[in-house]
Amino acid sequence: MADSKGSKPPQLHLTAFMRPANLHTGAWRYPGAYPDANFNFDHIKSFIQKLEAAKFDAFFMADHLAVLNMPVEALKRSHTVTSFEPFTLLSALSVVTEKIGLAATASTTYDEPYHIARRFASLDHLSNGRAAWNIVTTGNPESAKNFGREDHVEHGSRYKRAREFCDVVTGLWDSFADDAFIRDQERGIFFDPEKMHVLNHKGDDLNVKGPLLLTGIGLISRFCQLLLSSLVTHSRMLKPNGSSWTAWYIMTVRLHLC
């Protein structure tokens, strides 16, 4: 309902941030709970459809790349040791929902920007513009050993890479102009090569040529509902003008996605 001046009142945006078996480590034991919820797709599908019917804006899928570092006595009681891979799950959920946003966690430390750009662009097209990225650098040091490394990447190095990583991803999403794909069947011309943007990124941590093998992220640029970010940096990484790098990054990505 509009106010006396004719403007609409502010709306509250709701995002469900939880694991299917709940965030509380003991919730799976509650009477009537679903102890197998982390791998029970029918339950997750029913859950997200209820969220959509209740007008939630988004479903946020957290993720871990290693078993959480905790005492065995605590670990054996925790449901966090198992979960679906976010992109696979959200891709499946995209075809049983219509409006709710689908936010996946993806690490800038233990993945490559080309992979991330392609997965999110694919999810965005599958969901008709509902994809969102929860950006993390991965805090669990045990993750390193699952990716051929003995030691976890140092904090400052992780965030330095994250900044460059996100620049590369957004650059890859701009691999083709909106009108690049002509698809002229009579003349046999599928796309205009002059409207293909080859990134040719050569940085301190990453070298990525491009282009992305997808038509980019045009849907999310028009319909983006939210941006989730877990990027937090030390004070030594403040920008010269005194604003934090995190604030600068969110503004930059919102320019590309929202």
FENVEN-V389338 format. One record per backbone hydrogen bond with DSSP energy under -0.5 kcal/mol. CO is the residue of the C=O (numbers start at 0). NH is the residue of the N-H. E is the energy in kcal/mol with one decimal. If there is no record, write none. Layout:
BEGIN
co=[CO CO]
nh=[NH NH]
e=[E E]
END
This chain:
BEGIN
co=[0 2 6 10 13 13 14 15 15 18 23 25 26 29 32 33 35 36 37 38 39 40 41 42 43 44 45 46 47 48 49 50 51 56 57 58 58 59 59 60 67 70 70 71 73 74 77 78 84 85 86 87 88 89 90 91 92 100 100 101 101 102 103 105 111 112 113 114 115 116 117 118 119 120 121 122 123 124 129 131 131 132 132 133 134 135 138 139 140 141 142 143 143 153 154 155 156 157 158 159 160 161 162 163 164 165 166 167 168 170 171 171 172 174 176 179 179 182 183 183 187 188 189 190 191 192 194 194 195 196 200 205 207 208 211 216 217 218 218 219 227 229 233 234 238 242 243 244 245 246 247 248 249 250 251 252 253 256]
nh=[8 5 2 12 56 57 16 17 59 21 26 28 29 32 34 36 38 39 83 40 43 44 45 46 47 48 49 50 51 52 53 55 54 100 15 60 102 17 61 104 69 73 74 75 76 77 80 81 88 89 90 91 92 93 94 94 95 58 102 103 131 60 133 135 115 116 117 118 119 120 121 122 123 124 125 126 128 127 101 103 133 134 227 105 229 107 140 142 143 144 145 146 148 157 158 159 160 161 162 163 164 165 166 167 168 169 170 171 172 173 174 211 216 196 179 181 191 184 187 188 189 183 182 192 194 195 176 196 197 198 207 202 200 199 213 220 221 221 222 223 134 231 236 237 241 238 247 248 249 250 251 252 253 254 255 256 257 223]
e=[-0.7 -2.1 -2.6 -0.5 -2.7 -1.3 -0.9 -0.8 -2.8 -2.5 -1.7 -1.8 -1.7 -2.5 -0.7 -2.1 -2.0 -0.9 -0.6 -1.0 -2.2 -3.1 -2.2 -2.4 -2.7 -2.0 -1.7 -1.9 -2.3 -2.2 -1.6 -2.5 -1.6 -3.5 -2.6 -0.6 -2.6 -1.0 -0.7 -1.1 -1.4 -0.8 -2.8 -2.7 -1.1 -1.7 -0.6 -1.1 -2.1 -3.0 -2.0 -1.7 -2.4 -1.5 -0.6 -0.9 -1.1 -2.6 -0.5 -0.5 -1.9 -3.1 -3.0 -1.6 -2.3 -2.9 -2.2 -2.6 -2.6 -2.1 -2.3 -2.8 -2.5 -2.0 -2.8 -2.2 -3.4 -0.8 -3.4 -2.4 -0.5 -0.9 -0.7 -2.0 -2.1 -2.3 -0.7 -1.8 -1.1 -0.8 -1.8 -1.7 -2.0 -2.3 -1.9 -2.0 -2.4 -2.1 -1.9 -1.6 -3.3 -2.4 -1.5 -2.1 -2.5 -2.3 -1.7 -2.5 -1.9 -1.0 -1.5 -0.5 -0.9 -4.0 -2.0 -1.1 -2.7 -1.0 -1.4 -1.5 -0.6 -2.9 -2.2 -0.7 -2.2 -1.6 -2.5 -0.5 -0.7 -0.6 -1.8 -3.0 -2.9 -3.0 -1.6 -1.6 -0.8 -1.0 -2.0 -1.9 -1.2 -0.6 -2.0 -1.8 -2.5 -2.2 -1.8 -2.9 -2.4 -1.9 -2.0 -2.8 -2.5 -1.4 -1.2 -3.1 -2.0 -0.5]
END
